[in-house]
Amino acid sequence: MRFVKQLLAVVAIAAVGGQAVNAVSGNPWLTLVLGIVAAVLAVLVYRWVVGRTERREVTELARAGAAARLTRGVLIGFAMFAAVIVNIALMDGYHVKGLGSVSGAVGLLGFMAAAAVTEELLFRGVLFRIVEERTGTWIALLLTGLVFGAMHLANPDATLWGATAIAIEAGFMLAACYAATRNLWVPIGLHFGWNFAAGGIFSVVVSGNGDSKGLLEATMSGPAVLTGGDFGPEGSLYTLGAGVLLTVVFLVLARRRGHIVPRRGRAARETSTAMVSQ
């Protein structure tokens, strides 16, 4: 029942916040404000429902060190996307025409903040964390990554390849990031940094969701294997390679820190709970 209660609470906030943000999408400043409000409310609701149903301190969203961890994640996500887009540009697949829209970037800031927070709370905070208690890190990473990728099949211009790429380069990577850090701030920052860099800075399609109007006015051209086609750079082999590389790095860190839950059953659940409470 704790799983159901946590899942429903986060989904409810995500749905209401998403509707509110979409309703004011034509106004970038209202989108920014409502996006941030939705993100903050999601964190508060997660803290409340997890603390109430598990009767513990919600250390994965601890206030101490939150800003530093969030910033670290944002920098990793931004650097990852910048590396991908530079490689695509070197292959003549990305072209900057000039400056884009500051107001468009402002609106995307709020939209991406709400999306990153609610998705990480749902997929890594609820799904991965609880599934890991029952099955161990490896199976939880595989299952929740596949679910995360499948969710993107509902996006515009989605393909089976695009969803598979998202599962590998994002679903697996973000779960591995949580396993390595045992907090949600770093994966939230990473998710946000990637999405905002893509849409708010470099103005490319994000997971099939149309042409973004960010700080740069740019176009993409070339084979889909390079650019990701209509689905955006997340369907590019460059992104897949970057995501796999970071996944490996995070999993190595998780193993070195003793954060891997290797087996299922009561012992695994006790190990996972102990690591989250550290």
C-alpha positions, 0 to 999 in steps of 0.5 A, a space after each residue: 500500500 505504501 507503493 500505491 499511496 506514494 505513486 498516486 500522490 506523485 502522479 496527482 501532483 504531476 498531472 495537476 502541475 502539468 495541466 497548469 503549466 500547459 494552460 499558460 504555455 503562451 505566457 513564459 513568465 507564468 509558465 516559469 512561476 507555475 513550473 517552479 511551484 509545481 516542482 516545489 509542491 512535488 518535493 513537499 508532497 513526496 517528502 510528506 507521503 514517504 515520511 508518513 508511509 515509511 515512518 522515516 526521515 526522507 534522506 534522499 531529499 535531505 535539505 542539507 547539501 541539496 543546492 550543491 547536489 542539484 547544481 552538480 547534477 545540472 552541470 553534468 546534464 548540461 555538459 553531457 548534452 553540450 558534448 553531444 551537440 558539439 559532436 553532431 555539429 562537427 559532423 555538420 548536423 547542427 547549425 546555429 543561425 543566430 540568437 533565439 528567444 529569451 522569453 522562450 528560454 524562460 518558459 522552458 525553464 519552468 516547464 523543464 523544472 516541473 518535468 524533471 522533478 516530477 519524473 525523477 520523484 516518480 521513476 527514481 524516488 518511488 518506482 526504482 527505490 521500491 522495486 530495488 528493495 524487492 529485486 536488487 539494483 540490477 533488475 530494478 534498473 532494467 525494469 524501471 528503465 524500460 518503463 521510462 522508455 516506454 512512457 516516451 512512446 506517447 510523445 509526438 514523433 515517437 518510434 520504438 528506436 527512440 523509446 529504446 534509446 531513452 530507456 538506455 541513455 536516460 532510464 538506466 543512467 538516471 537510475 544508476 545516478 540515484 544508486 551511486 548518490 543515494 539522493 534524488 537531487 543529483 538525478 533531478 539536476 541531471 535530468 533538468 540540465 539535459 532537458 534545458 540545455 536541449 530546449 532552452 539553450 540549443 533549441 532542438 527537439 526534446 523527445 519528439 516534443 516539437 521545435 524548442 525556441 531557446 536562446 539559440 536559433 538553430 536547425 538540424 540536418 543529416 541522417 537520423 542516426 546522427 541527429 535523432 531525426 524528428 525525435 531529436 538528439 535523444 535518438 542519436 547514437 552520440 547520445 546513446 554512447 554518452 548515456 551508456 558511458 555515464 551509466 557505467 561511471 555511475 554504476 562503478 561509483 555505486 559499487 565502490 560505495 557499497 550501494 549495489 543491492 545484489 540480491 532479492 529478499 529480506 536481506 536486500 530490502 534491509 540493505 537498501 533501506 539502510 543505504 537510503 537512511 545513511 
